Amino acid sequence: MMTTTRAWQFREIGGPEQLELVDHELPPPGPGEARVRFEAIGLNRADLLELAGRYFGPPPSPSFLGQEAVGVITELGPAVEGEAPAGGYEPAVGDRVGLMVGRIDHRGMGTYRTAGIYPQRTLLPVPETLSAAEGAGFWLATLTAVAGLHAGGLTPETAEGKKLLVTAASSGVGVVTLQAARTMGAKTIAATTSSNKAERLKVLADHVVVASTPEAMVERVAEITGRTGVDLAFDPIGFAYAPALMQTAAQDGHVVFYGLLAGMEAPLDLRTMIFKDLGVHGFTVHRIQRDAALLDEVVGITLGLAERGGLRPVIADSYPFERAPEALEAMARNEHFGKIVLELAQR
Ligand SMILES: NC(=O)c1ccc[n+]([C@@H]2O[C@H](COP(=O)([O-])OP(=O)(O)OC[C@H]3O[C@@H](n4cnc5c(N)ncnc54)[C@H](OP(=O)(O)O)[C@@H]3O)[C@@H](O)[C@H]2O)c1
């Protein structure tokens, strides 16, 4: 039987004003698929990039949007032999689940909708201790944080006493990166460009730096670390912050770049990079899709940190589902602290 859902769709690239709310008919889940009825949807910077045609190139028209949500499995299609579930999780009807970034068709299905059909291997359990809004912001940011720290050599085994610098610290990913690293035992430094947000970051990090300029950030991090530098800098900004981050790094330290907030290109400080023997890494969370053992490890670490109470997305704002364009406009203003989510009225 077909199910009618409501979904946000766009036909032209641009901004949130391009979104229109439409009815979308869903067939029953096919082999290896599940239907999930959503409670809440997580917004990501990538959604704005996708709307602008700057994410994976120009999207088809029409296109759906979104990569993150939490909901309940309402129907499962037949199992497919040989298809491994994500992180060992076996989905069942009634389970509360989130979606794994990189495995869903964000253009053909997306998550800005009341319900959707997804491959079962994209589903991951969401801790019951999290509210709908927190659950919506859980898996994408935490997998990015935990796998990204792992790429820079920071794991529960290695983290004790290591110094970590997180830039754009008030972002959805930044907040859970600080939580994850702290729970693992690392010493955390949060950098934000906003002095308004610095106060709120104090509860999440050991030190807070107002990085009004890259130079100011380098100087403050040097003071905090007694000029020894950080073992890992984790950054989604790039550009002028790139050489500055190399200057903040310790001898044999690492810098992980995972976003393009300030543009596609960045100057490199080769001298510092070479003389400090730095590990400089590009990272996307999609890496875990190519390595089943890494995926299992990262999902295991994430669930372990959540069980210890160390991972709980901070919700900046929650909007009703019907106000998605307004929520995206708020994200573009960069005034938020943590995750912006959409919530669906539950019948
Ligand atoms: N590689 C991956 O796999 C992966 C996965 C998920 C997300 N990402 C990337 O991670 C980044 C953060 O995503 P999100 O959804 O967490 O973002 P978000 O919640 O919208 O946070 C954005 C924050 O970044 C800072 N910022 C924005 N533009 C800036 C600029 N030009 N210069 C300096 N700081 C700037 C601001 O923080 P302050 O006010 O604190 O400075 C802003 O509030 C995005 O670039 C996204 O594409 C990458």
The ligand as a Gaussian input file, in Angstrom:
#p B3LYP/6-31G(d) Opt

LIG

0 1
 N       33.877000      16.385000       6.531000
 C       32.731000      15.896000       6.969000
 O       32.476000      14.698000       6.889000
 C       31.735000      16.815000       7.586000
 C       30.610000      16.298000       8.254000
 C       29.723000      17.194000       8.865000
 C       29.942000      18.570000       8.769000
 N       31.032000      19.010000       8.060000
 C       31.334000      20.446000       7.960000
 O       31.450000      20.954000       9.254000
 C       31.167000      22.333000       9.241000
 C       30.244000      22.629000      10.391000
 O       28.997000      22.034000      10.089000
 P       27.791000      22.225000      11.085000
 O       26.576000      21.680000      10.408000
 O       28.181000      21.699000      12.414000
 O       27.762000      23.857000      11.076000
 P       26.945000      24.892000      11.887000
 O       26.280000      24.267000      13.074000
 O       26.108000      25.654000      10.935000
 O       28.121000      25.874000      12.464000
 C       28.776000      26.841000      11.724000
 C       29.709000      27.658000      12.657000
 O       30.984000      27.759000      12.033000
 C       31.559000      29.042000      12.311000
 N       31.750000      29.704000      11.003000
 C       30.886000      29.746000       9.973000
 N       31.406000      30.396000       8.916000
 C       32.657000      30.772000       9.295000
 C       33.718000      31.468000       8.647000
 N       33.611000      31.925000       7.400000
 N       34.856000      31.658000       9.329000
 C       34.966000      31.221000      10.590000
 N       33.992000      30.530000      11.241000
 C       32.858000      30.311000      10.598000
 C       30.587000      29.769000      13.205000
 O       30.970000      29.390000      14.538000
 P       31.542000      30.439000      15.627000
 O       30.503000      31.498000      15.718000
 O       31.711000      29.611000      16.877000
 O       32.858000      30.932000      15.109000
 C       29.267000      29.084000      12.868000
 O       28.293000      29.210000      13.873000
 C       30.625000      22.645000       7.858000
 O       31.672000      23.171000       7.081000
 C       30.237000      21.288000       7.322000
 O       30.241000      21.235000       5.915000
 C       31.914000      18.169000       7.493000

